[in-house]
Amino acid sequence: MKLRFVWHILRKDARKLWWMITLTLALLARLVHFDSLRAFATPGSEEGWLNILLPLAWSFLIALAVMEDPVESDTPFWMTVPCKWPSLLAAKAAFCCIVIHVPYLIASALILDARGFPPSEYLTVLLSRQLVLLVLTSGSIALAAVVRDVTQFMAVAILLATAVAGTSMAWNRDSAEVSHIRHVLVFTIVMLPAFWIAIAQYARRSTSESRLVGIAAVVIAAAIWWSPRERFYGIEAIAYPAPASAGSLAVHLADNAEPPAGLRGSKLPLKFGMASVAIPIVVSGLRENARAHLFETGAGLIDAAGNGYPAEQTFGGQAIDPCCRNQVPFWQILSIDPAVYARIGNVPVTLEGKLLVDYYHPANPANTRYGSTTAIAGLGRCSADVPVRDSPSDENLHVECESPNPLPAIEVKLADLMGDRGWSRSMGGSGRFMSYPVGVWLSPVSRQETYFRLIDEEHYTPLGGAWSVPREIVRSVRISIVPEFPEGIALVDVKLPGIRLNQFTVKP
């Protein structure tokens, strides 16, 4: 590799593509403006679309740079001059670094500084953002190296961007651990083949082989990206093992438990036309100072002959809350095909499956108040305000926390200092579907928020006021932020024999 050729190619690309470089810098500056001044965890529509448009613009810029010295053509010009392929590939990589990675690094530092986080204290965060961006730039170079023109490149890029935008418009229900595993797998599967394709194309122009590798990588990455979160629970338990002090857990059937009224009617998650049963289950062996969120990872019903029967399951009632204590059952709700229920409803069957136990360590509460922003050690900054709305009936107390580091699960508790009333809600519990992308993967700041609806004191009732706060006391209410730092995860085997389903039938 000759640095003289690298410098010459780099200058040539920058001179010819100055207009596109300027456009990407303008879009990046606009994104910095929105992210620095954002008042909510959910971005506005323009910022949401910028997180799709700016990566597309970067990809287009990379494609134009690669096409200046095309790889996939009948007679590449650069092969006729004394310029070896390492020099050309190094020039394209340097171009991406100078016009994309360095500006994004500066932009991320500016956003952190504007939000009150000194960039020098979060160098690890800034470097990790560069690794995420490397997935985009390496993939763009690889794609540009196997297509014949920019039109083909943009057709594929827009297709992939549409798939990403579709997922970012929905409310993400993955846990932080599942999201991390999903991202690491997808990034690895995209980035490593991208490096191989770029080198293979510039070194020997093996286009057919490179295209097959690229298609396989995209298919595998898409399968991982769209897979249900339950598929990652086994990896999650290995990557984040439960602490040694967690003890031994056991799951057994509760005795003489009657389904509460809350499991009936519209509160019961039934499928139309399916038979439903609610099986009372107790988890024993939990630490007193630990919380566990339990999730279903698959269940099956097995009769005495060893025949298996499918049963769609979901937790109801108390199982949605942080985990039950030994004496309190939670209800495993199964939806079963009527024909299957008619066959096994009156015979002993065994319920088999697994439960994922997610351990958290509740930290000491940190208090904040309406209209203030409070720095919380080990967490970040939290604030509370009442956004201006067109109608008083739409007013909400908005509580938000932000940090350059990933935020743990957070519980927000409100206390009426003049009375004995209290309210509680989890951060992120107010998520909703938006008509535009809400993914902000370019932001170096993690944010979570929740809302408490404000109503007049005269209309407040304790029964219907779980998340409604009288607006007359909102300025004096004490707001406690309770982080729940993750400690580890365990998969617990469930095997409950001798169950007669007709004893636990629940009618809507």
Buried (B, 14 or more C-beta within 10 A) or exposed (E): EEEEBBEBBBEBBBEEBEEBBEBBBEBBEBBBBBBBEBEEBBBBEEBBBBBBBBBBBBBBBBBBBBBBBBBBEEEBEBBEEEBBBBBBBBBBBBBBBBBBBEBBBBBBBBBBEBBEBEBEEBEEBBEBBBEBBBBBBBBBBBBBBBBBEBEBBBEBBBEBBEBBBEEBBBEBEBBBBBBBBBBEBBBBBBBEBBBBBBBBBBEEBBBEBBBEBBEEBBEBBBEBBEEEBBBBBEBBBEBBEBEEEBEEBEBBBBEEBEBBEEBEEEEBBBEEEBBBBBBBBBBBEBBEEBBBBBBBBEBBBBBEEEEEBEBBBBBBBBBEEBBBEEEEBBBBBBBBBEEBBEBBBEEEBBBBBBBBBBBBBBBEBBEBEBEEEBEBEEBBBBBBBBEEEEEEEEBBBBBBBBBBBEBBBBBBBBBBEEEEBEBBBBBBBBBEEBEBBBBBBBBBBBBBBBBBBBBEEEEBEEEEBEBBBBBEBBEEBBBBBBBBBBBBBBBBEBEBEEBBBEEBBBEE
